[in-house]
Structure formats: C-alpha cells, structure tokens
C-alpha cells in the first residue's frame, strides 16, 4: 500500500522512506492531521525489565520528558492475565491524549501505542523504547489520524 502525505489516511512503517522524509511537526496541527499515533512492537525484550512495574513507570516519565508531553494523573500499571496474555499493561493519560503498553511475559515482547494531537518524532520514540526495554528488534507504524 502506498500513501502520500497529502492523503486522507497515511500509514508509515518505520522502514518507509516516506516516514523519514516528513518532519513530525509538519504532520499534525491546524489544517493538518488531528493526531499522530505510533504503534511500536519490541521483540525479545530483557525479561527483568518488562516484568518490573517501577521500570515501566520510569519509562513513561522519561518518555514524556523526551517528547515534551505533560502527564495527566498517575500511570496505571497492572499485572494480570494467564498463559499467553500474562504480563503488565500500562496506561498513561497525557494532556494531548495517551500512552499505553502491553508487556507479554510469554514472548518477552512489548506493544506500545503513543497517540497525541501534538507532534513528536516517532523515530526518537522507537529508538528510546527499544533501548529502555533492551529489545533486540523493533518495528513501528505511524498513522496520521484525521
């Protein structure tokens, strides 16, 4: 599927040359997309890091500082589920929307979603997240929301 920045729906995988050619601050704002959503899949994370609620909370604080987002309320981090779906889930409201994550014990994978009506750099978020959770591989998909 091919999308141009002018299209009504633009989805850019992290490997896409289109994603690298568009500055985030140009994607969102008055007369542009309402918001920017980045879905990040982290594979082969360090098990101790994704099973540590304090580490997950620290990730949210540091990520918000990095991308200049204001946290609204407390970060919710809950460990639940069984079997394949066991692990922590996280939700943090931000003044411009929310950050959420799911941390899968069974596979040591992490699934993050960052949605904001304020622009940010998805590549910075992906690299920071990969490093923070010690992931061996990552992919990100950026979606403009209208």
Buried (B, 14 or more C-beta within 10 A) or exposed (E): EEBEBEEEEBBBEBEBEBBEEBEBEEBBEEEBBEBBBBBBBBBBBBEEBBBBBEBBBEBBEEBBEBBEBEBEEEBEBEEEBEEEEBBBBBBBBBEBBBBBBBBBBEEBBBBBBBBBBBBBBBBEBBBBBBEBBBBEEBBBBBBBBE
